[in-house]
Amino acid sequence: MNDVVIRASSPADMPAVADLRWRWSIDEDGRTPGQSPAAYRDAMTAFALEHPETHRCVVAERDGAVLGMAWLGLTARPPAPNRPGGRITADVQTVYVHPDVRGQGVAGRLVHRLLEIADELGAERVSVHSSVDGERLYRRLGFGDARLLLQRPPED
């Protein structure tokens, strides 16, 4: 899979990123769209431009085509006496790989790059709300259960 490059996204990538998310939500999951594909591309582009400090996107590209994406959401936390440089946590979000390159390690490479970014930024922890299909990947990359990480509403 050396022909797939993992890199930071640019604003020019956002229409392709939106198309991947559309494929995932509408075409594969069968959800009903609330807007046109063109309006969604515009919304995704606007989101990326408006949130560069809190959301980082990386893409998987082959021959100029974006075939995968992964987002890292960053949350500032109140300062602590032992962390004079500030505190942040990170959340892996919206990892998707086009069916043409699934099973070839692309998702793992995308998430690995997000973890590198989180480490570079000094994130105290990185969380992910995984699908059943993605759980094995995340565990392989070092994610595990956190006994006191609670959510509302709780899952069964």
C-alpha angles and dihedrals in degrees: 000000000000090000091068113084122202112209144149112279124244129208088259089062095057097089089054091045089051090050090054092050090047091052091050097046103032108024100035104026095035097229119160112250118239094200142016121280089249093052090048091052088052091048093050091049091049091048093053092047093048097047110041093133097049103034128044122187127198124190138202111227133186123180091344095309121116106227102166143022141190131182132208116205114204124203124192114223130202113275122264127208091244095048106059091166093061133255134262138173126203136213125201107227141178101005110179135160125192113250090244091069103030117127092029100098096261095124090050091051091049093051092043089057091050089052090052090052091049090051092047089053093048097244111185091215141353121217134187134192098216133200117231088255093052099046095090091051093051093047090050088053092054104270117138143166118293111206096206100038101111131180138197120257095028119225121235 
